[in-house]
Amino acid sequence: FYDHLRDQTAGFYGCRSAAEPIHVQLNLSTCFIEVINTTSKQLSDVAIDVSVWDLEGTCPSHVVHEKFSVPPKKTLPIAEMKYPKSENPKPVYFLLLKLYRQSDYGILSRNFYWLHLPGGDYKLLEAYRAKKIPLEITSRVSVNGTSHQVHISVENTSTNPNHTDELRNKNFCPSIGDGDYDDASVLCVLDRTKNKQQPARFLQRIYRHFSRESDSLRIVRTAGANIGVAFFLH
C-alpha cells in the first residue's frame, strides 16, 4: 500500500480496520455516524459512544446513542454528528467513535478522526511543533525463540482536563482481536511480532532506544509545561 507521495505508510492497517466485518464510521459526505454490518447475523443490543476533543484535551461534546439494531449485510445511519453546527465549535478537533455491546461494554469497533470545520484547515496543529507536552513512554520487549514482541504505551501526563475520566466513564472492555490497540484506555498500545532475522525499521529503533535485553521494561519521560492532546514525536 502506498500513499499519494508513493510512500509506504500505514495504509494496510487502515484498510484492514476499515474492512472489519462490524465497523463504526463517520460518513464525511453526510456527516452521519454509521454502523456497517457485513456479517450474516443481525447486530443487536449495541450502542455508540461519540466524543469530540479539542487540541487542549477538553471534551466539548459527548453523546451516547443506545438501543439500536443493524440488519445483516447493511449499512445503517444512526445519527448526525452535529458538533460542526453547534455554537462556537473549535476549528480543529478530534472525533472518537466507539461501538460497544451494552451487555458488557465490550468494544466491537473503534474509529478516530482528525477533523476541521468546513472550509477550514489544520494550520492550528503547526503550533504544536514547538509546544512540549509531558509524556511517559513505557516499552517492554520479550523474546520467544525467533520472535520478538514489543509493547509500547504512550501516556499524556498533562494535568489539564479530566479527559481520562470522560473517556472511562463507562467500564469499556477491549475487544478480542489481534491486540494492536487497547480500546479500553487512552493509552496507545503497539503489539507486533516480527521475525528476528528481518526486523522492521521501527522495531530496530525500539530496540536501540528502549531495550538491550529481553523481558525488560524501559520508561522514558519527556519534560513539558504545555497541555493538550496534540503533540509531535521527533
Stockholm file with secondary structure:
# STOCKHOLM 1.0

chainA/1-234         FYDHLRDQTAGFYGCRSAAEPIHVQLNLSTCFIEVINTTSKQLSDVAIDVSVWDLEGTCPSHVVHEKFSVPPKKTLPIAEMKYPKSENPKPVYFLLLKLYRQSDYGILSRNFYWLHLPGGDYKLLEAYRAKKIPLEITSRVSVNGTSHQVHISVENTSTNPNHTDELRNKNFCPSIGDGDYDDASVLCVLDRTKNKQQPARFLQRIYRHFSRESDSLRIVRTAGANIGVAFFLH
#=GR chainA/1-234 SS CCCTTSCCCSHHHHHHHHTCSEEEEEETTTTEEEEEECSSSCEEEEEEEEEEECTTSCCSEEEEEEEEEECTTEEEEEEECCGGGSSSCCSEEEEEEEEEETTTCBEEEEEEEEEECTTCCSGGGGGGGTCCCCEEEEEEEEEETTEEEEEEEEEECCCSSCHHHHHTSSCCBCCSSSSSCCTTSSSEEEEEEEETTSCCHHHHHHHHHHCSSTTEEEEEEECCCCCCSCCCCC
#=GC SS_cons         CCCTTSCCCSHHHHHHHHTCSEEEEEETTTTEEEEEECSSSCEEEEEEEEEEECTTSCCSEEEEEEEEEECTTEEEEEEECCGGGSSSCCSEEEEEEEEEETTTCBEEEEEEEEEECTTCCSGGGGGGGTCCCCEEEEEEEEEETTEEEEEEEEEECCCSSCHHHHHTSSCCBCCSSSSSCCTTSSSEEEEEEEETTSCCHHHHHHHHHHCSSTTEEEEEEECCCCCCSCCCCC
//
